[in-house]
Amino acid sequence: MPVAELRLRDFRAVTKNTLRGFATFEFPNGMVICDMPAHTKNGKSWVAFPAAPQLENGSIRVVDGKPQYKQLIGWRDRSLSDRFSEAAVGAIRRDKPGVLD
């Protein structure tokens, strides 16, 4: 997906561990997805779909000290996921320079 086809509608900066913020994107078909987490680690950046916490006995499930999340939506293969993430990172860098550094 070319960067020009993906529109960044909003970006809310939040820095915690690898997290750099939450983006809202509009896709070429008009679909809007809000609160997509944008991460940076070791010079690499990526954007993922929002996820929901896994609950266990009414609390967020934790494994090895890390809260666990479940994927709600996704791509059918890694290639599509990577292409989207590259386009999303490009859109953020174009419209909000420096937030992923």
PAZAPA-4460 file (N, C-alpha, C; in steps of 0.05 Angstrom, whole numbers, plus 32768, in hexadecimal, padded with zeros to 4 digits):
% residues 101
    n_x    n_y    n_z   ca_x   ca_y   ca_z    c_x    c_y    c_z   seq   type   mol
   8011   7FE8   8000   8000   8000   8000   8012   8019   8000     1      M     A
   8010   8029   7FEC   8020   8042   7FEB   8017   8055   8002     2      P     A
   802B   8064   800C   8026   8077   8022   8010   808B   801A     3      V     A
   8010   8094   8001   7FFD   80A8   7FF9   7FE0   809E   7FFB     4      A     A
   7FDC   8084   7FFA   7FC1   8079   7FFC   7FB7   8077   8018     5      E     A
   7FC8   8079   802C   7FC1   8076   8048   7FC2   8091   8055     6      L     A
   7FAD   809A   8061   7FAB   80B5   806C   7FAD   80B3   808B     7      R     A
   7FC0   80C1   8097   7FC2   80C4   80B4   7FAE   80D9   80BC     8      L     A
   7F9A   80D2   80CB   7F86   80E5   80D4   7F8C   80F1   80EF     9      R     A
   7F9B   80E2   8100   7FA1   80EC   811B   7FB9   80DC   8125    10      D     A
   7FC8   80E9   8136   7FDE   80DB   8144   7FE0   80E6   8160    11      F     A
   7FDF   80D4   8174   7FE1   80DC   8190   7FFA   80D0   819B    12      R     A
   800D   80E1   81A1   8028   80D8   81AB   8025   80CD   81C7    13      A     A
   8030   80B5   81CB   8032   80A8   81E5   804C   8098   81E5    14      V     A
   805E   809E   81F7   8077   8090   81F7   8079   807E   8210    15      T     A
   807A   8064   820B   807C   8050   8220   8088   8037   8214    16      K     A
   80A0   8030   821D   80AF   8019   8212   80B2   801E   81F4    17      N     A
   80A9   800C   81E3   80AC   800F   81C6   8096   8021   81BA    18      T     A
   8081   8025   81C8   806A   8034   81BF   8072   8052   81BB    19      L     A
   806A   805D   81A4   806E   8079   819E   8055   8089   819B    20      R     A
   803E   807A   8198   8025   8088   8196   800F   8077   8189    21      G     A
   7FF8   8084   8186   7FE1   8076   8179   7FD8   8087   8161    22      F     A
   7FD4   8079   814B   7FCD   8086   8132   7FB1   807E   8129    23      A     A
   7FA4   8090   811C   7F8A   808A   810F   7F8F   808E   80F1    24      T     A
   7F89   8079   80E2   7F8D   8079   80C5   7F73   8076   80B6    25      F     A
   7F71   8083   809F   7F5B   807F   808C   7F66   8071   8074    26      E     A
   7F5A   805A   806D   7F62   804A   8056   7F55   8055   803D    27      F     A
   7F60   804E   8025   7F55   8058   800C   7F37   8053   8009    28      P     A
   7F2D   803D   8014   7F11   8036   8011   7EFF   8044   8025    29      N     A
   7F0A   8056   8036   7EFB   8066   8049   7EFA   805A   8065    30      G     A
   7F03   8042   8068   7F04   8036   8083   7F18   8045   8095    31      M     A
   7F10   804A   80AE   7F21   8058   80C1   7F26   8045   80D8    32      V     A
   7F3F   8042   80E0   7F47   8032   80F7   7F55   8045   810A    33      I     A
   7F4B   8045   8123   7F56   8057   8138   7F69   8049   814B    34      C     A
   7F7A   8058   8158   7F8B   804E   816D   7F9D   8037   8165    35      D     A
   7FA9   8039   814E   7FBD   8025   8145   7FD8   802C   8152    36      M     A
   7FE3   801A   8162   7FFC   8020   816F   8014   8021   815C    37      P     A
   8024   8035   8160   803D   8039   8150   8054   8034   8163    38      A     A
   8067   8023   815B   807D   801C   816C   8098   8021   815E    39      H     A
   80AD   8024   816E   80C8   8027   8164   80DA   8018   8177    40      T     A
   80EC   8008   816B   8100   7FF9   817B   8118   7FF3   816A    41      K     A
   8130   7FF9   8175   8149   7FF3   8166   8149   7FFE   814A    42      N     A
   813F   8017   8147   813F   8024   812D   812A   801B   8119    43      G     A
   8118   8008   8121   8102   7FFF   8110   80E8   8009   811C    44      K     A
   80D6   8011   810A   80BB   801A   8112   80A6   8009   8104    45      S     A
   808F   8005   8112   8079   7FF6   8106   805F   8000   8112    46      W     A
   804A   7FFA   8104   802E   8001   810D   801E   7FE7   810D    47      V     A
   800F   7FE3   8122   7FFE   7FCB   8124   7FE1   7FD2   8127    48      A     A
   7FD0   7FBF   8124   7FB3   7FC3   8129   7FAF   7FC4   8147    49      F     A
   7F99   7FD1   8150   7F93   7FD0   816C   7F8D   7FB4   8175    50      P     A
   7F92   7FAE   818E   7F8D   7F93   819A   7F7E   7F97   81B4    51      A     A
   7F73   7F81   81BD   7F64   7F81   81D7   7F73   7F71   81EB    52      A     A
   7F72   7F7A   8205   7F7F   7F6A   8219   7F71   7F4F   821D    53      P     A
   7F82   7F3A   8222   7F77   7F20   8229   7F6F   7F20   8246    54      Q     A
   7F57   7F19   824C   7F4E   7F19   8268   7F4E   7EFD   8273    55      L     A
   7F55   7EFB   828C   7F56   7EE2   829B   7F4B   7EE8   82B7    56      E     A
   7F34   7EDC   82BE   7F28   7EE1   82D8   7F23   7EFF   82DD    57      N     A
   7F1B   7F0E   82C8   7F15   7F2A   82CB   7F2D   7F3D   82CB    58      G     A
   7F45   7F32   82C8   7F5D   7F43   82C7   7F6C   7F3E   82AD    59      S     A
   7F7D   7F51   82A6   7F8E   7F4D   828E   7FA2   7F37   8293    60      I     A
   7FA2   7F24   8281   7FB5   7F0D   8283   7FD2   7F18   827F    61      R     A
   7FE3   7F0F   8291   8000   7F17   8291   8011   7EFE   828F    62      V     A
   8024   7EFE   827C   8037   7EE8   8279   8053   7EF4   8279    63      V     A
   8063   7EE9   828B   807F   7EF3   828F   807F   7F11   8293    64      D     A
   806C   7F1B   82A2   806B   7F38   82A9   8060   7F4A   8293    65      G     A
   8057   7F3E   827D   804D   7F4E   8267   802F   7F49   8262    66      K     A
   801F   7F5E   8261   8002   7F5A   825B   7FFF   7F4E   823F    67      P     A
   7FEB   7F3C   823D   7FE6   7F2E   8224   7FCE   7F3B   8215    68      Q     A
   7FD1   7F3D   81FB   7FBC   7F48   81EA   7FB5   7F35   81D4    69      Y     A
   7F9C   7F37   81CA   7F93   7F26   81B4   7F8D   7F38   819C    70      K     A
   7F95   7F2D   8185   7F90   7F3B   816B   7F73   7F3A   8165    71      Q     A
   7F68   7F51   815C   7F4C   7F54   8155   7F48   7F53   8137    72      L     A
   7F5A   7F60   8128   7F5A   7F60   810B   7F77   7F5E   8101    73      I     A
   7F7A   7F56   80E9   7F95   7F53   80DF   7F95   7F4E   80C1    74      G     A
   7FAD   7F49   80B7   7FB2   7F44   809A   7FB4   7F26   8096    75      W     A
   7FAE   7F1D   807E   7FAE   7F00   8079   7FCB   7EF4   8078    76      R     A
   7FDF   7F06   8073   7FFA   7EFC   8073   800E   7F12   807B    77      D     A
   8026   7F09   8081   803B   7F1B   808B   8042   7F31   8077    78      R     A
   8042   7F2A   805D   8049   7F3D   8048   8036   7F55   8048    79      S     A
   801C   7F50   804A   8009   7F66   804B   800C   7F76   8064    80      L     A
   8011   7F69   807A   8015   7F77   8094   802E   7F89   8092    81      S     A
   8043   7F7F   8087   805C   7F8F   8085   8058   7FA7   8072    82      D     A
   804A   7FA2   805B   8045   7FB9   8048   8034   7FCE   8055    83      R     A
   801F   7FC6   8064   800F   7FDA   8072   8020   7FE9   8086    84      F     A
   802F   7FDB   8096   803E   7FE8   80AB   8052   7FFC   809F    85      S     A
   805F   7FF5   8089   8072   8007   807C   8063   8020   8073    86      E     A
   804C   801D   8067   803C   8034   805E   8033   8045   8075    87      A     A
   802B   8039   808B   8021   8047   80A2   8038   8057   80AF    88      A     A
   804F   804A   80B2   8067   8058   80BD   806E   806F   80AB    89      V     A
   806E   806B   8091   8074   8081   807E   8061   8098   8081    90      G     A
   8047   8092   8084   8033   80A8   8088   8038   80B7   80A1    91      A     A
   803F   80A9   80B7   8044   80B7   80D0   805D   80C8   80CD    92      I     A
   8072   80BD   80C1   808B   80CD   80BE   8087   80E5   80AC    93      R     A
   8075   80E3   8098   8070   80F9   8086   8060   810F   8095    94      R     A
   804C   8107   80A4   803A   811B   80B1   8042   8123   80CD    95      D     A
   8051   8113   80DB   805A   8119   80F6   8078   8112   80F9    96      K     A
   8089   8122   80EC   80A6   811C   80EC   80B0   811A   8109    97      P     A
   80C1   8107   810D   80CF   8104   8127   80C1   80F4   813C    98      G     A
   80A7   80EE   8139   809A   80E0   814F   80A2   80C3   8152    99      V     A
   80AD   80B8   813C   80B5   809B   813E   80D3   8098   8142   100      L     A
   80E1   80AE   8147   80FE   80AD   814B   8105   80A8   8168   101      D     A
***
